[in-house]
Amino acid sequence: MNSNTIKSMYIVLIIAVLTLAAGYAQAATAKTSEGIAFRFNPPDGITFTETGKHTTKEYFYGIASKPVVITTKARITIKKTDKGYRASRIPLYYNVEGNSSTNKSTTTDAILKYLDCTVLEYELNKDGECIGILGLEKLIDDIEIEVRKVAPPGMQLNPEVLMSMIASVESIEAVRWNEKFGYMTGYYMNVGESIKTSTPQELPHSGDLVKANCVIKLSELVKKGGKELAKIQYSSSLDNEALSDWYNKSGAFMIGSNSGASYEAMEVSSAERKDKIEHTIYLSTQLPYFISSKSTMKVVGSISDTSNIRYSYEEWEQYTYDYSK
């Protein structure tokens, strides 16, 4: 098999979960008691809409796929409880445009689609951190069926990895919530100040640790509609060697022949993952006004008769929030 006969790559694991929420939590250990205080303080019963746009593009041997664009809209309500808060998310709209030429469908697609299209309730602590989710129980069987259905013919999914992935759906959704809400609680920062950390993150499905280098910066304060907002920049990168080892242990990348009759796990020789995100949040409540992010992943590997297989992935996300409803 050479590069001209390789047709597709199937990503088995939830690669996108190697992201920001754990880095936020770890970086918070560097808190001080001076500067602007950040507190999660949404008004009781507040309801707002979240509109999201999620764009991905892949490159296989340097050839770009057509971008896949997912647009979502949901209504979110947050109410106070004795232990903190309870938030409900009701989906209003979901649409997918485009299709990847290299990665036809993945377990990520199967799981995230169900999460985006299901009514969920989040149990939050007083800091706005998700500590439990209601409404996922009915999804587990459907997700397993869908994941198996989208797997290409001729490819056998690792049963242990599949079961571990499905069992981790709640933690996946908790990460998605915590990336948007409450992550700055407890910080004291001055404009222009940066916090740098190098901390271990637990990798999904394995328990292995990888070092994450994180930087959080309070870049500026702005006013919109008479309200003060904070712009926060966040960046992270993962230890490349540990990331490569994890991909190999988990069989994350499966290479398919042109006929699609067989798939083989790629031996990853190098891997790189970087994330950048900018949050604009209301200073008085810590609720988001606008979120934008970009993630990049680059992988080089080989299979039994093909070397220097090059794959890269780019992901952009944007979220806007409307509090007028």
Secondary structure, 3 states (H helix, E strand, C coil): CCCCCEEEEEECCCHHHCCHHHHHHHHHHHCCCCCEECCCCCCCCEEEEEEEEEEEEEEECCEECCCEEEEEEEEEEEEECCCCEEEEEEEEEEEEECCCCCCCCCHHHHHHHHHHCCCEEEEECCCCCEEEEECCCCHHHHHHHHHHHHCCCCCCCCHHHHHHHHHCHHHHHHHHHHCCCCCCCCCEECCCCEEEEEEEEECCCCCCEEEEEEEEEEEEEEEECCEEEEEEEEEEEECHHHHHHHHHHHCCEEEEECCCCCEEECEEEEEEEEEEEEEEEECCCCCEEEEEEEEEEEEEEEECCEEEEEEEEEEEEEEEEECCC
